Amino acid sequence: MTVPSASERAAAARTEPQRQARPGKDLLGRVPPPVLLGTGILSVQVGAGLAARMFGTVSAAGLTGLRLWTATLLLVGFGARPTMRAVRGVVADRAWRDAAVVIAFGLTLAIMNFSIYQAFARIPLGIAVTIEFLGPLAVAVASSRRLVDVAWVVLAGIGVTLLGTAGVSVARLGGASGAPASRTVLYGVLFALTAAAAWACYILLAAATGRRFGGSSGLVIAMSVASVVIAPAAVISAGRALLRPAVLGAGLAIGVLSSVIPYRFELEALRRVPPRVFGIWMSLEPAVAALVGVVLLSQALSVTQWIAIGCVIVASAGAALGASQSATAPQA
């Protein structure tokens, strides 16, 4: 069980009166966490599929920028006043630890989005998300001290190994043309692993941000930081293509589907469930990504690759479920 720090308890004390003083205004607070997470999973993968269809028109970094910029503008539009109050509260209280947490959250968002879009441009959607999902698996296993979790790590390793030995077809991905397939796949896997590490940090920092900032204010601040960090790479790589009306429209849709909906829903869910339980509901994400890749991108996977994805799903669900049961079991 994680024990909150003194600053976390103080932040909770500051935000709790605000929550009690505004009953019924936060509609998401009434939605069960499984519904929030299930909707977020489907939304983010459909957004990723739409982004992958645009890689022939705009660079992956450019789409990452559009995703973060549009999402940030929408979040600021809906939550500007609470965010400004939160920023003034941090400055007035000299809560620099809270500021460091939300800035780190923003940097993590930038790295995670940039890396996974680079992976999408090189390897199929389902495989990239399967590798990325090693991040939540690591969080679930690290938060448990049970020996059986070693078996889940081994099973996940088998799945990733099967993905490597089965080979990855990149013939249908625009980003693969003109480069040796093996090198493209290697870079795609490395970017997916980077996204996995960032996702693990995201889970922990999202929970910490949710404890320190009420409503969506912490998310708005973090997204603003991510938007600034990603701007140079996005502008340099995409240039004037970012100004095309069709590209801007696609960026708006991707930002809503891939950032606004899932991040807001997950942040609300993480206020009510521990990171270990979060991993249980998220364990279906690789399968959803693979199905979206088949439907939207015609990325057919081999039987071996589907088995590999299944191994990672089972390992993730088993590790998270076991850790949750261990945490809630009565003590003798």
Sequence and secondary structure as in RCSB ss.txt:
>XXXX:A:sequence
MTVPSASERAAAARTEPQRQARPGKDLLGRVPPPVLLGTGILSVQVGAGLAARMFGTVSAAGLTGLRLWTATLLL
VGFGARPTMRAVRGVVADRAWRDAAVVIAFGLTLAIMNFSIYQAFARIPLGIAVTIEFLGPLAVAVASSRRLVDV
AWVVLAGIGVTLLGTAGVSVARLGGASGAPASRTVLYGVLFALTAAAAWACYILLAAATGRRFGGSSGLVIAMSV
ASVVIAPAAVISAGRALLRPAVLGAGLAIGVLSSVIPYRFELEALRRVPPRVFGIWMSLEPAVAALVGVVLLSQA
LSVTQWIAIGCVIVASAGAALGASQSATAPQA
>XXXX:A:secstr
     HHHHHHHHHHHHHHHHSTT  GGGGS HHHHHHHHHHHHHHHHHHHHHTTTTS HHHHHHHHHHHHHHHH
HHHHHHHHHHHHHHHHHHT HHHHHHHHHHHHHHHHHHHHHHHHHTTS HHHHHHHHTHHHHHHHHHT   TTHH
HHHHHHHHHHHHHHHH    TT GGGTTS HHHHHHHHHHHHHHHHHHHHHHHHHHHHHHHHS TTHHHHHHHHH
HHHHHHHHHHHHHGGGGGSHHHHHHHHHHHIIIIIHHHHHHHHHHTTS HHHHHHHHTTHHHHHHHHHHHHH   
  HHHHHHHHHHHHHHHHHHHHHHHHHHS   
